[in-house]
C-alpha cells in the first residue's frame, strides 16, 4: 500500500547536532533545549501530519452461475492489466492437484483460498479483480476483511433464470471436469431455487452497478467507465493523524 503525506504542515523539528551536543553537556538536563527552541517546538507540536493512503482497488464481479461473470472479468483484466482471481479456476486447480471428486469440502476450501489470496494481494498494494458467485448473506462477513485494504467497485450481473439454465447446459460439455456434470446441469434446470442465494448481490456497502445480461448487449464500456469513476472518487483515504 503506497502512501504520501499532506498537506505539508510543520511538525516537531529534530534537534540539530549543536543542540544535541548542548543538551548532553548539561548535567541533569539530557532532554533540555534552549527556551527559544522549546517555544517553537511547543507551537509546532500542536500541528499534525494527515496521512493519505492511496488504496488498492478491488473490482468484485458477482452473479448467479452462467450470468456472464467470467467473460466480463477476463475482458477487464486484459484492459486494465490487473490480476484476476476466479473461483472457478481455483476449483479446477485444486481438483487436479488433489485428484478429488467434486465435493462440498473441496468447494469450501476454494472459498478460503480465494479470500486468502485476495487479502494478500490487496495488502501488498495490488489492484485486483475477483470473479465469483457470492452468497448474498454469508459473503457480507467474508468480504469485509478485503474492504479494509481497498476501495471497491461492485458489479453484479442479473440474468433471466431460463437463459442462465440454457447457457449452463450448453457450456457444461466444454468445461473442466469439475463442471462437466450432467446431473448438476439437470438439477439447475429442475430445481427452481437452485443457487438462488447467488441471484442478489451481498450488501457490502460499496458502489454497486447492476447489469442485466439477458439480451447479450455490449455493456463493457459502461462497466469500465463505472470502475474508473469509483477509482477516481475513492482512490485516497485519510487515515488517523500521525502525531509528531
Secondary structure, DSSP 8 states (H G I E B T S, - for coil): -EEEE-S---------HHHHHHHHTSTT-TT---HHHHHHHHHHTT--B-EEEE-EEEEEEEESTTSSHHHHHHHHHHHHT-EEEEHHHHHHHHHHHHT--S-HHHHHHHHHHHHHHHHHHHHTT--EEEE----TTTHHHHHHHHHTTEEEEEEEEE--HHHHHHHHHHHHTTS-TTT--HHHHHHHHH-TTTTGGGSS----SSEEEEEE-TT----HHHHHHHHHHHHHHHSEEE---B--
